[in-house]
Amino acid sequence: MPQNIGPKDTPGDIYYKAYTEEARGNAPHQAPWGLKQKDMFNEFGPCRDWFLNSFPPGEANRQRARTHDGLYQAYVVGEANTRAANHQIVREWRTMVKERADWEKYRERHVRQAREFEKAIAKFDEEKAKFEADRKSEEWGREGLRGKLHTAEDLLAKERAEWKKICAKDNERMYAARSKIIELEGNVAELTRKVEDAQVAQENAKVWRSFTLSLC
């Protein structure tokens, strides 16, 4: 049954007191606050309005049913977990940022080496063109021409092999760094969820305290 509604009750008081699971249990929660789009949480009024009216009446009743000791214990546990989670988030965020910076350095080095390889190819093409021009203007023996060409091709093949090794090594490092970043982001998301859960418990406690004070 709805609770007694007094003449001085606010719309929020009436909204919560008039709640019954049978009548409104499946209705969408429509917070009876007066928050405006321009409001910010740097003032007491909007923060208090949000705390008083943000939770659905069913949750408010669940918290109201707690004993004083139970509510106090939930508040202490939630606050401690929130602080501990915040501490771990700060530590892991610092690690994630550092590893992201290391990954950026690997990427920059990879790009720099790619440019150097492109320059080496351009130089080789230039030398090859010069070689073709010299071959036309000079009377070289067939074996001499073949030997010079093979030497140039062997050099290019060696440089390409070295380049592939460098690329493979840098790719492994970048993949490991990226995997670590993804793992840390997942940890941050999990910790954030835990913080939100703890904050919900804390906010429930504050709602109950505010409600208790309003009845005094």
N, C-alpha and C positions, 0 to 999 in steps of 0.2 A: 504494500500500500504506500501511496505517496506520503512523504513527511509533512508535518504541519508547516504551512506557508504563512509567514507573518507580513504585516503591512509594510515593513521597512526592507523586505527582501529585495535584492537586486534581480534583474532578469537572469543572471547567472545562478543565483540561489534558487529561483523558481524552477529553472531548467533542470537542475540537479535534484531538487527535492521532489519534483513531479515525476521523476523517472521510475518506471516499474518494468521489469523484464517482460512481463506478459503483454504490456501495452506498447512498449517502445523498444523491445529488445533487438529487433531486426531493422530498426530505422537507422539511416545514416547519422553519424555524429555530426552535428552542426554547432560548433563552439559558439556560445553566446557572448563573445567578446566584442569590444568596440575598437579593436585594432584597425588602424588605417594603413594604406599602402606606404605612406611616407614615414610611419613610425619606425624608430630604430631602437635597438636594445642597449642604448647608452643612458636611458632614463628609467626611473623606478616604475612609473605608471604602466608603460607597455609591458615591461617584464612581469610585473605582478598580475596584470590582466591575462597574460599568456599562461602563467603558472596556474592561475585559478580555474581557467576554462578550457585548457588544451586537451585534457584527458577525458575519455568517454565516461559517462556516468557509471557504467558497469565496473570499470577499473577503480573509480572513486569509491564505490561501495565496497569493493574488495579490500582496498586499503583501510577504509573506515572500520571494517570488521576485524582488523588486527588488534591485538592487545597493545597497550602502551610499550611494554617490553619488546614485543615483536616488531613494532614499528621502529623503535629505537635501534634494535639490532640490525634491521634491514637498512636503516640510514647509515649506520657505522660501516657495515660491510660494503654497501654501495659506494660510499665516499672513499674508503680505503682502496677498493678495486679501481675506481676512477683515477685516483692519484697514481696508483701503480701502473695502470695502463698508459696514462699520459707520460710517465717517466720512460717506459719502454718505447713508446712511439717516438719520443724525442731522440732516444739512442739509435733506434733503427733508421729513423729518417736521416740522421747524420751519416750513418754508414751508407745508406742508399745514395745520398747525394755525392758522397766521396767516390763510390764505385761508378756512378754515372759519369763523373768527371774523368775517371780513368778510361772509361769506354770512349768518351769523346776524344781523348788523346790518341787512343788506338785508331779511331776512325780517321782523325786528321793525318796520322802517319801513313795510313793505308792510302789516302787520297794523294799525299805527297809522293809516295813511291809509285803510284799509278802514273802521275805526271812525269816522273823521271823515266819510267819505262817508255812512255810515249815519245819522250825526247830521244831516247836511245834508238827506238824504231825509226824515227825521222832521220836521225843521223846515219843509221844503217842504209836506209833507202837512198840518202844522198850519196853515200859512198858507193853504193851499188850502181847508181846512175853514172857516177864518175868512172867506175870500173867499166861499165858498158861502153862509155865514150872512149876510154883509153884502149879498150879492146879493138874498137873499130879503127883507131888511128895508129896503133902499134902492131907490129908483126910479131905476135907471140906464138909460141908453139902450142899445139893442142894440149899437151900434157901440162904445160905451165898455166894455161888458162883454166884447165880443169882443177889443178891444185889450188889456185887462188880462190876460185869459186867455192870449192869444197871447204876451204879454210873459213871463208866468210860465213857459209851456211852452218858449219859446226859451231862457230862463235855465236851465231844467232840462236841455235838450238840450245846451247849451254845457258845463254842469258834467259831464254824463255823458261828453261827448267828451273833455274834459280828463282825466277819471278813467280812461278807456280808454287814453289815451296814457301816463299814469303807470303803469298796470298793465302795459302792454306793455313799457315800458322796464325796470321792475323785474323782470319775468319774464325778459327777456333777460339781465339782470345775474345773477339767481339761477341761470339755466340755465348761463351761462358759468362761474360759481363752482362749481356742482355738477359740471360736466364736468371742470373742473380738479381737483377733489377726487377724482373717480373715476379720472382719469389718474394722479394722485399715488399713490392707493391701489394701482393696478396696478403702478406703479414700485416701490413699497415691497414688494409681493408678489414681484416679479421679483428685487429686490435681496435679499430674505429667502431666496429659493430659492438665489441665488448664494452667500449666506453659509452656508446649510446645506450646499451642495455643498463649499464650502471647508472647513467644519468637519468634514465626513465625511473629506476628505483628511487634515486635521490629526489627527483622531482615529485614522485608520488608521496614521498615522505613530507616534502615541503607543502604539498597541497593539503595533506591531512593536518599538518600543523596549522596552516592558515585557517582551515575550516574549524579546527578546535578553538583557535583564538577568536574566530568570529562568533562562536557560540557563547563565549565567556561574557 
